Each structure stands twice: as C-alpha cells, then as structure tokens.
C-alpha cells in the first residue's frame, strides 16, 4: 500500500512516535511524506520515505495529485486543530480529494492506530482490486 504521512508542526513528534511504534507494519509499505515530517521519520526510524515539499510549499498538493491519479491508498494526517495554518486551502483541497476518490483519511492518533491495525489485518485488500 502507498501511505502518505503528514503532520503539522505541533504534531510531528506524535507522528514520529507513531511510526516508531508501528515500524513493523509500515516497513512493508511504500511511504510518502511532506518535507520535515518525512525527514524526521526517516532519521528516527530508518524507514524509507519518499519526501515531497513541505505542506506550505506545495507538499499537500503533491500528495493530492497522487490521490487524483489513484497512486495513494491511505493518508495519515496529524492535524493541529488549534493552530491556524497559512495553507489551509491546500489542506481542505487534500481532504476533499480523499473524499472524492474514496481514499481513507485519518487526522489524529486514535484514528491512525485503528487504520494501521486494519491495514495489518488485511482490511485494505480492496485497494488491490482497483
């Protein structure tokens, strides 16, 4: 599966800890991430991560393009709901694309834990049929 990993500044530590905790599962998948998030995950876990630009510099749009081309299977986006983001329109567009193309999207740690366990249990096999 192709998994996008995105985290706002105040959530990057949570994303790194999540990838450390689930490295056993994530290492079997193709990982993508926006700028700094991808760098931190790669440095702190050893997982291979294809990095896009940072979110404000177009990384969210790059991931959105992959979604529109059916080249992304899951988006884990640890959002900071209490901090305004200057690129909020890009974030909204990314979330809209997930809805349009039926790509599972979670925006917090609780949802990510459920999704990663579902992925490990084989509940995403329907994506292989497309």
Backbone as XML, in Angstrom:
<?xml version="1.0"?>
<chain id="A" units="angstrom">
  <residue number="1" name="UNK">
    <atom name="N" x="0.827" y="-1.173" z="0.000"/>
    <atom name="CA" x="0.000" y="0.000" z="0.000"/>
    <atom name="C" x="0.882" y="1.251" z="0.000"/>
  </residue>
  <residue number="2" name="UNK">
    <atom name="N" x="0.354" y="2.295" z="-0.582"/>
    <atom name="CA" x="1.036" y="3.592" z="-0.619"/>
    <atom name="C" x="0.391" y="4.493" z="0.419"/>
  </residue>
  <residue number="3" name="UNK">
    <atom name="N" x="1.209" y="4.915" z="1.396"/>
    <atom name="CA" x="0.702" y="5.641" z="2.551"/>
    <atom name="C" x="1.349" y="7.014" z="2.634"/>
  </residue>
  <residue number="4" name="UNK">
    <atom name="N" x="0.522" y="8.058" z="2.741"/>
    <atom name="CA" x="1.019" y="9.415" z="2.940"/>
    <atom name="C" x="1.016" y="9.732" z="4.432"/>
  </residue>
  <residue number="5" name="UNK">
    <atom name="N" x="2.103" y="10.311" z="4.900"/>
    <atom name="CA" x="2.260" y="10.699" z="6.296"/>
    <atom name="C" x="2.490" y="12.209" z="6.342"/>
  </residue>
  <residue number="6" name="UNK">
    <atom name="N" x="1.582" y="12.916" z="7.000"/>
    <atom name="CA" x="1.646" y="14.374" z="7.078"/>
    <atom name="C" x="1.418" y="14.763" z="8.531"/>
  </residue>
  <residue number="7" name="UNK">
    <atom name="N" x="2.157" y="15.749" z="9.021"/>
    <atom name="CA" x="1.950" y="16.218" z="10.396"/>
    <atom name="C" x="2.263" y="17.703" z="10.499"/>
  </residue>
  <residue number="8" name="UNK">
    <atom name="N" x="1.347" y="18.436" z="11.082"/>
    <atom name="CA" x="1.619" y="19.841" z="11.371"/>
    <atom name="C" x="2.724" y="19.928" z="12.421"/>
  </residue>
  <residue number="9" name="UNK">
    <atom name="N" x="3.330" y="21.107" z="12.540"/>
    <atom name="CA" x="4.493" y="21.278" z="13.413"/>
    <atom name="C" x="4.296" y="20.726" z="14.819"/>
  </residue>
  <residue number="10" name="UNK">
    <atom name="N" x="3.179" y="21.059" z="15.446"/>
    <atom name="CA" x="2.955" y="20.618" z="16.830"/>
    <atom name="C" x="2.594" y="19.139" z="16.930"/>
  </residue>
  <residue number="11" name="UNK">
    <atom name="N" x="2.436" y="18.472" z="15.799"/>
    <atom name="CA" x="2.070" y="17.052" z="15.781"/>
    <atom name="C" x="3.181" y="16.161" z="15.234"/>
  </residue>
  <residue number="12" name="UNK">
    <atom name="N" x="4.297" y="16.742" z="14.850"/>
    <atom name="CA" x="5.388" y="15.949" z="14.260"/>
    <atom name="C" x="5.935" y="14.907" z="15.234"/>
  </residue>
  <residue number="13" name="UNK">
    <atom name="N" x="6.069" y="15.286" z="16.491"/>
    <atom name="CA" x="6.564" y="14.340" z="17.488"/>
    <atom name="C" x="5.617" y="13.146" z="17.619"/>
  </residue>
  <residue number="14" name="UNK">
    <atom name="N" x="4.307" y="13.413" z="17.587"/>
    <atom name="CA" x="3.328" y="12.323" z="17.634"/>
    <atom name="C" x="3.492" y="11.400" z="16.426"/>
  </residue>
  <residue number="15" name="UNK">
    <atom name="N" x="3.712" y="11.987" z="15.246"/>
    <atom name="CA" x="3.874" y="11.176" z="14.037"/>
    <atom name="C" x="5.138" y="10.324" z="14.117"/>
  </residue>
  <residue number="16" name="UNK">
    <atom name="N" x="6.219" y="10.906" z="14.585"/>
    <atom name="CA" x="7.461" y="10.138" z="14.731"/>
    <atom name="C" x="7.252" y="8.989" z="15.713"/>
  </residue>
  <residue number="17" name="UNK">
    <atom name="N" x="6.641" y="9.258" z="16.842"/>
    <atom name="CA" x="6.381" y="8.202" z="17.826"/>
    <atom name="C" x="5.467" y="7.120" z="17.255"/>
  </residue>
  <residue number="18" name="UNK">
    <atom name="N" x="4.479" y="7.527" z="16.472"/>
    <atom name="CA" x="3.575" y="6.575" z="15.829"/>
    <atom name="C" x="4.349" y="5.665" z="14.873"/>
  </residue>
  <residue number="19" name="UNK">
    <atom name="N" x="5.214" y="6.255" z="14.057"/>
    <atom name="CA" x="5.960" y="5.437" z="13.095"/>
    <atom name="C" x="6.970" y="4.520" z="13.795"/>
  </residue>
  <residue number="20" name="UNK">
    <atom name="N" x="7.508" y="4.954" z="14.908"/>
    <atom name="CA" x="8.386" y="4.075" z="15.690"/>
    <atom name="C" x="7.566" y="2.895" z="16.230"/>
  </residue>
  <residue number="21" name="UNK">
    <atom name="N" x="6.403" y="3.186" z="16.773"/>
    <atom name="CA" x="5.564" y="2.135" z="17.362"/>
    <atom name="C" x="5.090" y="1.131" z="16.318"/>
  </residue>
  <residue number="22" name="UNK">
    <atom name="N" x="4.842" y="1.584" z="15.095"/>
    <atom name="CA" x="4.294" y="0.712" z="14.057"/>
    <atom name="C" x="5.267" y="0.463" z="12.908"/>
  </residue>
  <residue number="23" name="UNK">
    <atom name="N" x="6.538" y="0.619" z="13.188"/>
    <atom name="CA" x="7.566" y="0.391" z="12.166"/>
    <atom name="C" x="7.455" y="-1.016" z="11.577"/>
  </residue>
  <residue number="24" name="UNK">
    <atom name="N" x="7.132" y="-1.987" z="12.395"/>
    <atom name="CA" x="6.986" y="-3.379" z="11.957"/>
    <atom name="C" x="5.969" y="-3.510" z="10.824"/>
  </residue>
  <residue number="25" name="UNK">
    <atom name="N" x="4.914" y="-2.728" z="10.880"/>
    <atom name="CA" x="3.885" y="-2.753" z="9.840"/>
    <atom name="C" x="4.263" y="-1.840" z="8.680"/>
  </residue>
  <residue number="26" name="UNK">
    <atom name="N" x="4.690" y="-0.642" z="8.987"/>
    <atom name="CA" x="4.967" y="0.359" z="7.962"/>
    <atom name="C" x="6.100" y="-0.029" z="7.017"/>
  </residue>
  <residue number="27" name="UNK">
    <atom name="N" x="7.062" y="-0.812" z="7.493"/>
    <atom name="CA" x="8.213" y="-1.155" z="6.641"/>
    <atom name="C" x="7.817" y="-1.994" z="5.431"/>
  </residue>
  <residue number="28" name="UNK">
    <atom name="N" x="6.631" y="-2.553" z="5.421"/>
    <atom name="CA" x="6.161" y="-3.381" z="4.305"/>
    <atom name="C" x="5.386" y="-2.571" z="3.260"/>
  </residue>
  <residue number="29" name="UNK">
    <atom name="N" x="5.328" y="-1.261" z="3.444"/>
    <atom name="CA" x="4.540" y="-0.410" z="2.565"/>
    <atom name="C" x="5.400" y="0.712" z="1.996"/>
  </residue>
  <residue number="30" name="UNK">
    <atom name="N" x="4.904" y="1.355" z="0.957"/>
    <atom name="CA" x="5.597" y="2.484" z="0.350"/>
    <atom name="C" x="5.114" y="3.745" z="1.052"/>
  </residue>
  <residue number="31" name="UNK">
    <atom name="N" x="6.062" y="4.466" z="1.639"/>
    <atom name="CA" x="5.719" y="5.630" z="2.446"/>
    <atom name="C" x="6.087" y="6.928" z="1.733"/>
  </residue>
  <residue number="32" name="UNK">
    <atom name="N" x="5.199" y="7.887" z="1.857"/>
    <atom name="CA" x="5.401" y="9.227" z="1.325"/>
    <atom name="C" x="5.153" y="10.200" z="2.463"/>
  </residue>
  <residue number="33" name="UNK">
    <atom name="N" x="5.805" y="11.342" z="2.422"/>
    <atom name="CA" x="5.576" y="12.340" z="3.468"/>
    <atom name="C" x="5.929" y="13.724" z="2.952"/>
  </residue>
  <residue number="34" name="UNK">
    <atom name="N" x="5.371" y="14.706" z="3.620"/>
    <atom name="CA" x="5.764" y="16.074" z="3.332"/>
    <atom name="C" x="7.106" y="16.341" z="4.012"/>
  </residue>
  <residue number="35" name="UNK">
    <atom name="N" x="7.807" y="17.340" z="3.520"/>
    <atom name="CA" x="9.153" y="17.757" z="3.908"/>
    <atom name="C" x="9.750" y="17.322" z="5.222"/>
  </residue>
  <residue number="36" name="UNK">
    <atom name="N" x="9.587" y="18.148" z="6.239"/>
    <atom name="CA" x="10.216" y="17.904" z="7.531"/>
    <atom name="C" x="9.688" y="16.638" z="8.194"/>
  </residue>
  <residue number="37" name="UNK">
    <atom name="N" x="8.417" y="16.365" z="8.038"/>
    <atom name="CA" x="7.839" y="15.154" z="8.615"/>
    <atom name="C" x="8.571" y="13.929" z="8.078"/>
  </residue>
  <residue number="38" name="UNK">
    <atom name="N" x="8.747" y="13.868" z="6.769"/>
    <atom name="CA" x="9.449" y="12.741" z="6.153"/>
    <atom name="C" x="10.886" y="12.630" z="6.609"/>
  </residue>
  <residue number="39" name="UNK">
    <atom name="N" x="11.553" y="13.757" z="6.724"/>
    <atom name="CA" x="12.952" y="13.754" z="7.171"/>
    <atom name="C" x="13.067" y="13.224" z="8.593"/>
  </residue>
  <residue number="40" name="UNK">
    <atom name="N" x="12.190" y="13.679" z="9.462"/>
    <atom name="CA" x="12.237" y="13.213" z="10.856"/>
    <atom name="C" x="11.924" y="11.728" z="10.961"/>
  </residue>
  <residue number="41" name="UNK">
    <atom name="N" x="10.914" y="11.272" z="10.217"/>
    <atom name="CA" x="10.568" y="9.850" z="10.258"/>
    <atom name="C" x="11.744" y="9.023" z="9.774"/>
  </residue>
  <residue number="42" name="UNK">
    <atom name="N" x="12.313" y="9.406" z="8.673"/>
    <atom name="CA" x="13.443" y="8.672" z="8.095"/>
    <atom name="C" x="14.630" y="8.643" z="9.051"/>
  </residue>
  <residue number="43" name="UNK">
    <atom name="N" x="14.963" y="9.790" z="9.619"/>
    <atom name="CA" x="16.113" y="9.876" z="10.527"/>
    <atom name="C" x="15.908" y="9.094" z="11.812"/>
  </residue>
  <residue number="44" name="UNK">
    <atom name="N" x="14.686" y="9.082" z="12.327"/>
    <atom name="CA" x="14.456" y="8.496" z="13.642"/>
    <atom name="C" x="13.975" y="7.048" z="13.610"/>
  </residue>
  <residue number="45" name="UNK">
    <atom name="N" x="13.624" y="6.547" z="12.418"/>
    <atom name="CA" x="13.166" y="5.157" z="12.344"/>
    <atom name="C" x="13.992" y="4.302" z="11.387"/>
  </residue>
  <residue number="46" name="UNK">
    <atom name="N" x="14.594" y="4.915" z="10.395"/>
    <atom name="CA" x="15.270" y="4.146" z="9.358"/>
    <atom name="C" x="14.332" y="3.698" z="8.247"/>
  </residue>
  <residue number="47" name="UNK">
    <atom name="N" x="13.041" y="4.042" z="8.346"/>
    <atom name="CA" x="12.096" y="3.706" z="7.284"/>
    <atom name="C" x="12.412" y="4.522" z="6.039"/>
  </residue>
  <residue number="48" name="UNK">
    <atom name="N" x="12.213" y="3.912" z="4.874"/>
    <atom name="CA" x="12.377" y="4.638" z="3.610"/>
    <atom name="C" x="11.133" y="5.461" z="3.374"/>
  </residue>
  <residue number="49" name="UNK">
    <atom name="N" x="11.327" y="6.741" z="3.134"/>
    <atom name="CA" x="10.215" y="7.660" z="2.932"/>
    <atom name="C" x="10.515" y="8.538" z="1.722"/>
  </residue>
  <residue number="50" name="UNK">
    <atom name="N" x="9.615" y="8.532" z="0.743"/>
    <atom name="CA" x="9.754" y="9.460" z="-0.375"/>
    <atom name="C" x="9.188" y="10.792" z="0.078"/>
  </residue>
  <residue number="51" name="UNK">
    <atom name="N" x="10.027" y="11.820" z="0.029"/>
    <atom name="CA" x="9.626" y="13.123" z="0.547"/>
    <atom name="C" x="9.161" y="14.056" z="-0.562"/>
  </residue>
  <residue number="52" name="UNK">
    <atom name="N" x="8.095" y="14.775" z="-0.255"/>
    <atom name="CA" x="7.617" y="15.853" z="-1.110"/>
    <atom name="C" x="8.039" y="17.171" z="-0.466"/>
  </residue>
  <residue number="53" name="UNK">
    <atom name="N" x="7.608" y="18.282" z="-1.041"/>
    <atom name="CA" x="7.855" y="19.583" z="-0.441"/>
    <atom name="C" x="7.140" y="19.655" z="0.902"/>
  </residue>
  <residue number="54" name="UNK">
    <atom name="N" x="7.486" y="20.638" z="1.714"/>
    <atom name="CA" x="6.725" y="20.849" z="2.942"/>
    <atom name="C" x="5.314" y="21.277" z="2.548"/>
  </residue>
  <residue number="55" name="UNK">
    <atom name="N" x="4.373" y="21.122" z="3.450"/>
    <atom name="CA" x="2.980" y="21.446" z="3.156"/>
    <atom name="C" x="2.778" y="22.847" z="2.595"/>
  </residue>
  <residue number="56" name="UNK">
    <atom name="N" x="3.282" y="23.875" z="3.285"/>
    <atom name="CA" x="3.077" y="25.238" z="2.791"/>
    <atom name="C" x="3.745" y="25.516" z="1.439"/>
  </residue>
  <residue number="57" name="UNK">
    <atom name="N" x="4.713" y="24.706" z="1.061"/>
    <atom name="CA" x="5.418" y="24.910" z="-0.211"/>
    <atom name="C" x="4.895" y="24.015" z="-1.324"/>
  </residue>
  <residue number="58" name="UNK">
    <atom name="N" x="3.766" y="23.343" z="-1.083"/>
    <atom name="CA" x="3.146" y="22.544" z="-2.130"/>
    <atom name="C" x="3.098" y="21.052" z="-1.881"/>
  </residue>
  <residue number="59" name="UNK">
    <atom name="N" x="3.615" y="20.588" z="-0.757"/>
    <atom name="CA" x="3.621" y="19.159" z="-0.463"/>
    <atom name="C" x="2.234" y="18.549" z="-0.373"/>
  </residue>
  <residue number="60" name="UNK">
    <atom name="N" x="1.294" y="19.283" z="0.220"/>
    <atom name="CA" x="-0.082" y="18.789" z="0.296"/>
    <atom name="C" x="-0.660" y="18.629" z="-1.109"/>
  </residue>
  <residue number="61" name="UNK">
    <atom name="N" x="-0.346" y="19.566" z="-1.994"/>
    <atom name="CA" x="-0.821" y="19.495" z="-3.374"/>
    <atom name="C" x="-0.171" y="18.341" z="-4.122"/>
  </residue>
  <residue number="62" name="UNK">
    <atom name="N" x="1.096" y="18.078" z="-3.845"/>
    <atom name="CA" x="1.764" y="16.951" z="-4.491"/>
    <atom name="C" x="1.099" y="15.629" z="-4.087"/>
  </residue>
  <residue number="63" name="UNK">
    <atom name="N" x="0.773" y="15.493" z="-2.824"/>
    <atom name="CA" x="0.082" y="14.290" z="-2.368"/>
    <atom name="C" x="-1.316" y="14.243" z="-2.982"/>
  </residue>
  <residue number="64" name="UNK">
    <atom name="N" x="-1.995" y="15.386" z="-3.048"/>
    <atom name="CA" x="-3.306" y="15.449" z="-3.679"/>
    <atom name="C" x="-3.264" y="14.989" z="-5.127"/>
  </residue>
  <residue number="65" name="UNK">
    <atom name="N" x="-2.211" y="15.333" z="-5.827"/>
    <atom name="CA" x="-2.050" y="14.891" z="-7.213"/>
    <atom name="C" x="-1.948" y="13.373" z="-7.295"/>
  </residue>
  <residue number="66" name="UNK">
    <atom name="N" x="-1.222" y="12.767" z="-6.369"/>
    <atom name="CA" x="-1.106" y="11.305" z="-6.322"/>
    <atom name="C" x="-2.467" y="10.671" z="-6.041"/>
  </residue>
  <residue number="67" name="UNK">
    <atom name="N" x="-3.246" y="11.296" z="-5.184"/>
    <atom name="CA" x="-4.583" y="10.780" z="-4.887"/>
    <atom name="C" x="-5.444" y="10.819" z="-6.150"/>
  </residue>
  <residue number="68" name="UNK">
    <atom name="N" x="-5.410" y="11.941" z="-6.853"/>
    <atom name="CA" x="-6.213" y="12.099" z="-8.075"/>
    <atom name="C" x="-5.802" y="11.107" z="-9.157"/>
  </residue>
  <residue number="69" name="UNK">
    <atom name="N" x="-4.537" y="10.677" z="-9.140"/>
    <atom name="CA" x="-4.038" y="9.698" z="-10.112"/>
    <atom name="C" x="-4.145" y="8.260" z="-9.607"/>
  </residue>
  <residue number="70" name="UNK">
    <atom name="N" x="-4.878" y="8.041" z="-8.496"/>
    <atom name="CA" x="-5.054" y="6.717" z="-7.890"/>
    <atom name="C" x="-3.712" y="6.085" z="-7.503"/>
  </residue>
  <residue number="71" name="UNK">
    <atom name="N" x="-2.809" y="6.907" z="-6.994"/>
    <atom name="CA" x="-1.484" y="6.443" z="-6.599"/>
    <atom name="C" x="-1.244" y="6.607" z="-5.096"/>
  </residue>
  <residue number="72" name="UNK">
    <atom name="N" x="-2.319" y="6.657" z="-4.315"/>
    <atom name="CA" x="-2.208" y="6.740" z="-2.867"/>
    <atom name="C" x="-3.350" y="5.919" z="-2.292"/>
  </residue>
  <residue number="73" name="UNK">
    <atom name="N" x="-3.071" y="5.136" z="-1.254"/>
    <atom name="CA" x="-4.076" y="4.244" z="-0.681"/>
    <atom name="C" x="-4.594" y="4.682" z="0.685"/>
  </residue>
  <residue number="74" name="UNK">
    <atom name="N" x="-3.807" y="5.463" z="1.403"/>
    <atom name="CA" x="-4.167" y="5.856" z="2.760"/>
    <atom name="C" x="-3.432" y="7.145" z="3.098"/>
  </residue>
  <residue number="75" name="UNK">
    <atom name="N" x="-4.121" y="8.053" z="3.793"/>
    <atom name="CA" x="-3.493" y="9.292" z="4.247"/>
    <atom name="C" x="-3.633" y="9.389" z="5.759"/>
  </residue>
  <residue number="76" name="UNK">
    <atom name="N" x="-2.496" y="9.482" z="6.431"/>
    <atom name="CA" x="-2.458" y="9.715" z="7.878"/>
    <atom name="C" x="-1.972" y="11.145" z="8.064"/>
  </residue>
  <residue number="77" name="UNK">
    <atom name="N" x="-2.865" y="12.006" z="8.495"/>
    <atom name="CA" x="-2.591" y="13.441" z="8.554"/>
    <atom name="C" x="-2.845" y="13.922" z="9.976"/>
  </residue>
  <residue number="78" name="UNK">
    <atom name="N" x="-1.783" y="14.054" z="10.761"/>
    <atom name="CA" x="-1.930" y="14.522" z="12.136"/>
    <atom name="C" x="-2.032" y="16.045" z="12.107"/>
  </residue>
  <residue number="79" name="UNK">
    <atom name="N" x="-3.269" y="16.523" z="12.163"/>
    <atom name="CA" x="-3.547" y="17.951" z="12.080"/>
    <atom name="C" x="-3.528" y="18.592" z="13.458"/>
  </residue>
  <residue number="80" name="UNK">
    <atom name="N" x="-3.174" y="19.854" z="13.471"/>
    <atom name="CA" x="-3.244" y="20.650" z="14.699"/>
    <atom name="C" x="-4.472" y="21.549" z="14.584"/>
  </residue>
  <residue number="81" name="UNK">
    <atom name="N" x="-5.581" y="21.159" z="15.205"/>
    <atom name="CA" x="-6.824" y="21.922" z="15.041"/>
    <atom name="C" x="-6.828" y="23.252" z="15.796"/>
  </residue>
  <residue number="82" name="UNK">
    <atom name="N" x="-5.830" y="23.489" z="16.629"/>
    <atom name="CA" x="-5.817" y="24.697" z="17.449"/>
    <atom name="C" x="-4.889" y="25.786" z="16.917"/>
  </residue>
  <residue number="83" name="UNK">
    <atom name="N" x="-4.218" y="25.518" z="15.812"/>
    <atom name="CA" x="-3.302" y="26.497" z="15.232"/>
    <atom name="C" x="-3.704" y="26.772" z="13.787"/>
  </residue>
  <residue number="84" name="UNK">
    <atom name="N" x="-3.871" y="28.037" z="13.454"/>
    <atom name="CA" x="-4.216" y="28.411" z="12.078"/>
    <atom name="C" x="-3.049" y="28.065" z="11.155"/>
  </residue>
  <residue number="85" name="UNK">
    <atom name="N" x="-3.368" y="27.537" z="9.985"/>
    <atom name="CA" x="-2.351" y="27.164" z="9.010"/>
    <atom name="C" x="-2.456" y="28.107" z="7.813"/>
  </residue>
  <residue number="86" name="UNK">
    <atom name="N" x="-1.341" y="28.680" z="7.382"/>
    <atom name="CA" x="-1.401" y="29.618" z="6.259"/>
    <atom name="C" x="-1.819" y="28.949" z="4.948"/>
  </residue>
  <residue number="87" name="UNK">
    <atom name="N" x="-1.646" y="27.653" z="4.856"/>
    <atom name="CA" x="-2.000" y="26.927" z="3.631"/>
    <atom name="C" x="-3.282" y="26.110" z="3.815"/>
  </residue>
  <residue number="88" name="UNK">
    <atom name="N" x="-4.198" y="26.631" z="4.629"/>
    <atom name="CA" x="-5.462" y="25.935" z="4.909"/>
    <atom name="C" x="-6.239" y="25.552" z="3.640"/>
  </residue>
  <residue number="89" name="UNK">
    <atom name="N" x="-6.260" y="26.394" z="2.598"/>
    <atom name="CA" x="-6.958" y="25.971" z="1.373"/>
    <atom name="C" x="-6.375" y="24.690" z="0.757"/>
  </residue>
  <residue number="90" name="UNK">
    <atom name="N" x="-5.051" y="24.525" z="0.846"/>
    <atom name="CA" x="-4.423" y="23.304" z="0.328"/>
    <atom name="C" x="-4.818" y="22.095" z="1.167"/>
  </residue>
  <residue number="91" name="UNK">
    <atom name="N" x="-4.904" y="22.288" z="2.468"/>
    <atom name="CA" x="-5.308" y="21.211" z="3.375"/>
    <atom name="C" x="-6.744" y="20.787" z="3.073"/>
  </residue>
  <residue number="92" name="UNK">
    <atom name="N" x="-7.617" y="21.763" z="2.907"/>
    <atom name="CA" x="-9.016" y="21.466" z="2.581"/>
    <atom name="C" x="-9.124" y="20.744" z="1.243"/>
  </residue>
  <residue number="93" name="UNK">
    <atom name="N" x="-8.323" y="21.161" z="0.269"/>
    <atom name="CA" x="-8.350" y="20.517" z="-1.044"/>
    <atom name="C" x="-7.882" y="19.065" z="-0.939"/>
  </residue>
  <residue number="94" name="UNK">
    <atom name="N" x="-6.847" y="18.810" z="-0.156"/>
    <atom name="CA" x="-6.347" y="17.451" z="0.036"/>
    <atom name="C" x="-7.427" y="16.572" z="0.665"/>
  </residue>
  <residue number="95" name="UNK">
    <atom name="N" x="-8.089" y="17.084" z="1.675"/>
    <atom name="CA" x="-9.138" y="16.320" z="2.341"/>
    <atom name="C" x="-10.318" y="16.071" z="1.391"/>
  </residue>
  <residue number="96" name="UNK">
    <atom name="N" x="-10.647" y="17.061" z="0.579"/>
    <atom name="CA" x="-11.728" y="16.906" z="-0.402"/>
    <atom name="C" x="-11.373" y="15.818" z="-1.413"/>
  </residue>
  <residue number="97" name="UNK">
    <atom name="N" x="-10.132" y="15.800" z="-1.885"/>
    <atom name="CA" x="-9.704" y="14.766" z="-2.833"/>
    <atom name="C" x="-9.811" y="13.371" z="-2.227"/>
  </residue>
  <residue number="98" name="UNK">
    <atom name="N" x="-9.472" y="13.234" z="-0.956"/>
    <atom name="CA" x="-9.635" y="11.933" z="-0.292"/>
    <atom name="C" x="-11.089" y="11.503" z="-0.333"/>
  </residue>
  <residue number="99" name="UNK">
    <atom name="N" x="-11.991" y="12.435" z="-0.108"/>
    <atom name="CA" x="-13.419" y="12.118" z="-0.155"/>
    <atom name="C" x="-13.867" y="11.771" z="-1.568"/>
  </residue>
  <residue number="100" name="UNK">
    <atom name="N" x="-13.444" y="12.548" z="-2.540"/>
    <atom name="CA" x="-13.853" y="12.319" z="-3.933"/>
    <atom name="C" x="-13.385" y="10.957" z="-4.430"/>
  </residue>
  <residue number="101" name="UNK">
    <atom name="N" x="-12.141" y="10.593" z="-4.102"/>
    <atom name="CA" x="-11.547" y="9.359" z="-4.628"/>
    <atom name="C" x="-11.595" y="8.183" z="-3.645"/>
  </residue>
  <residue number="102" name="UNK">
    <atom name="N" x="-12.357" y="8.344" z="-2.562"/>
    <atom name="CA" x="-12.556" y="7.264" z="-1.592"/>
    <atom name="C" x="-11.246" y="6.749" z="-0.995"/>
  </residue>
  <residue number="103" name="UNK">
    <atom name="N" x="-10.353" y="7.677" z="-0.660"/>
    <atom name="CA" x="-9.086" y="7.318" z="-0.024"/>
    <atom name="C" x="-9.254" y="7.506" z="1.480"/>
  </residue>
  <residue number="104" name="UNK">
    <atom name="N" x="-9.058" y="6.469" z="2.270"/>
    <atom name="CA" x="-9.180" y="6.615" z="3.716"/>
    <atom name="C" x="-8.226" y="7.693" z="4.244"/>
  </residue>
  <residue number="105" name="UNK">
    <atom name="N" x="-8.764" y="8.551" z="5.097"/>
    <atom name="CA" x="-8.029" y="9.668" z="5.685"/>
    <atom name="C" x="-8.320" y="9.711" z="7.171"/>
  </residue>
  <residue number="106" name="UNK">
    <atom name="N" x="-7.285" y="9.766" z="7.968"/>
    <atom name="CA" x="-7.470" y="9.990" z="9.401"/>
    <atom name="C" x="-6.636" y="11.201" z="9.789"/>
  </residue>
  <residue number="107" name="UNK">
    <atom name="N" x="-7.121" y="11.947" z="10.767"/>
    <atom name="CA" x="-6.479" y="13.208" z="11.116"/>
    <atom name="C" x="-5.978" y="13.268" z="12.555"/>
  </residue>
  <residue number="108" name="UNK">
    <atom name="N" x="-5.948" y="12.109" z="13.214"/>
    <atom name="CA" x="-5.465" y="12.116" z="14.592"/>
    <atom name="C" x="-4.895" y="10.742" z="14.946"/>
  </residue>
  <residue number="109" name="UNK">
    <atom name="N" x="-4.206" y="10.691" z="16.059"/>
    <atom name="CA" x="-3.524" y="9.479" z="16.500"/>
    <atom name="C" x="-4.479" y="8.312" z="16.731"/>
  </residue>
  <residue number="110" name="UNK">
    <atom name="N" x="-5.632" y="8.570" z="17.323"/>
    <atom name="CA" x="-6.593" y="7.489" z="17.582"/>
    <atom name="C" x="-7.047" y="6.823" z="16.293"/>
  </residue>
  <residue number="111" name="UNK">
    <atom name="N" x="-7.405" y="7.628" z="15.309"/>
    <atom name="CA" x="-7.814" y="7.091" z="14.017"/>
    <atom name="C" x="-6.687" y="6.359" z="13.317"/>
  </residue>
  <residue number="112" name="UNK">
    <atom name="N" x="-5.474" y="6.893" z="13.444"/>
    <atom name="CA" x="-4.319" y="6.268" z="12.799"/>
    <atom name="C" x="-4.047" y="4.887" z="13.389"/>
  </residue>
  <residue number="113" name="UNK">
    <atom name="N" x="-4.199" y="4.749" z="14.682"/>
    <atom name="CA" x="-3.976" y="3.439" z="15.304"/>
    <atom name="C" x="-4.973" y="2.414" z="14.790"/>
  </residue>
  <residue number="114" name="UNK">
    <atom name="N" x="-6.221" y="2.814" z="14.647"/>
    <atom name="CA" x="-7.228" y="1.899" z="14.104"/>
    <atom name="C" x="-6.909" y="1.538" z="12.659"/>
  </residue>
  <residue number="115" name="UNK">
    <atom name="N" x="-6.562" y="2.535" z="11.849"/>
    <atom name="CA" x="-6.258" y="2.297" z="10.435"/>
    <atom name="C" x="-5.044" y="1.392" z="10.248"/>
  </residue>
  <residue number="116" name="UNK">
    <atom name="N" x="-4.010" y="1.612" z="11.027"/>
    <atom name="CA" x="-2.787" y="0.821" z="10.836"/>
    <atom name="C" x="-3.028" y="-0.629" z="11.248"/>
  </residue>
  <residue number="117" name="UNK">
    <atom name="N" x="-3.851" y="-0.829" z="12.254"/>
    <atom name="CA" x="-4.197" y="-2.201" z="12.654"/>
    <atom name="C" x="-5.091" y="-2.857" z="11.608"/>
  </residue>
  <residue number="118" name="UNK">
    <atom name="N" x="-5.991" y="-2.077" z="11.007"/>
    <atom name="CA" x="-6.828" y="-2.599" z="9.921"/>
    <atom name="C" x="-5.966" y="-2.958" z="8.710"/>
  </residue>
  <residue number="119" name="UNK">
    <atom name="N" x="-4.990" y="-2.135" z="8.423"/>
    <atom name="CA" x="-4.061" y="-2.411" z="7.330"/>
    <atom name="C" x="-3.316" y="-3.718" z="7.585"/>
  </residue>
  <residue number="120" name="UNK">
    <atom name="N" x="-2.832" y="-3.886" z="8.791"/>
    <atom name="CA" x="-2.102" y="-5.097" z="9.166"/>
    <atom name="C" x="-2.988" y="-6.338" z="9.101"/>
  </residue>
  <residue number="121" name="UNK">
    <atom name="N" x="-4.283" y="-6.172" z="9.378"/>
    <atom name="CA" x="-5.222" y="-7.300" z="9.359"/>
    <atom name="C" x="-5.712" y="-7.640" z="7.953"/>
  </residue>
  <residue number="122" name="UNK">
    <atom name="N" x="-5.324" y="-6.828" z="6.956"/>
    <atom name="CA" x="-5.711" y="-7.114" z="5.584"/>
    <atom name="C" x="-6.996" y="-6.455" z="5.134"/>
  </residue>
  <residue number="123" name="UNK">
    <atom name="N" x="-7.506" y="-5.512" z="5.909"/>
    <atom name="CA" x="-8.772" y="-4.874" z="5.567"/>
    <atom name="C" x="-8.667" y="-3.899" z="4.395"/>
  </residue>
  <residue number="124" name="UNK">
    <atom name="N" x="-7.454" y="-3.660" z="3.897"/>
    <atom name="CA" x="-7.274" y="-2.738" z="2.766"/>
    <atom name="C" x="-7.085" y="-3.501" z="1.462"/>
  </residue>
  <residue number="125" name="UNK">
    <atom name="N" x="-7.297" y="-4.789" z="1.464"/>
    <atom name="CA" x="-7.094" y="-5.575" z="0.237"/>
    <atom name="C" x="-7.981" y="-5.114" z="-0.903"/>
  </residue>
  <residue number="126" name="UNK">
    <atom name="N" x="-9.110" y="-4.492" z="-0.600"/>
    <atom name="CA" x="-9.984" y="-3.973" z="-1.655"/>
    <atom name="C" x="-9.257" y="-2.983" z="-2.547"/>
  </residue>
  <residue number="127" name="UNK">
    <atom name="N" x="-8.245" y="-2.285" z="-2.026"/>
    <atom name="CA" x="-7.483" y="-1.328" z="-2.834"/>
    <atom name="C" x="-6.670" y="-2.042" z="-3.919"/>
  </residue>
  <residue number="128" name="UNK">
    <atom name="N" x="-6.306" y="-3.285" z="-3.678"/>
    <atom name="CA" x="-5.531" y="-4.057" z="-4.670"/>
    <atom name="C" x="-6.376" y="-4.429" z="-5.873"/>
  </residue>
  <residue number="129" name="UNK">
    <atom name="N" x="-7.686" y="-4.380" z="-5.766"/>
    <atom name="CA" x="-8.582" y="-4.768" z="-6.843"/>
    <atom name="C" x="-8.788" y="-3.646" z="-7.857"/>
  </residue>
  <residue number="130" name="UNK">
    <atom name="N" x="-8.372" y="-2.459" z="-7.538"/>
    <atom name="CA" x="-8.599" y="-1.321" z="-8.450"/>
    <atom name="C" x="-7.549" y="-1.233" z="-9.517"/>
  </residue>
</chain>
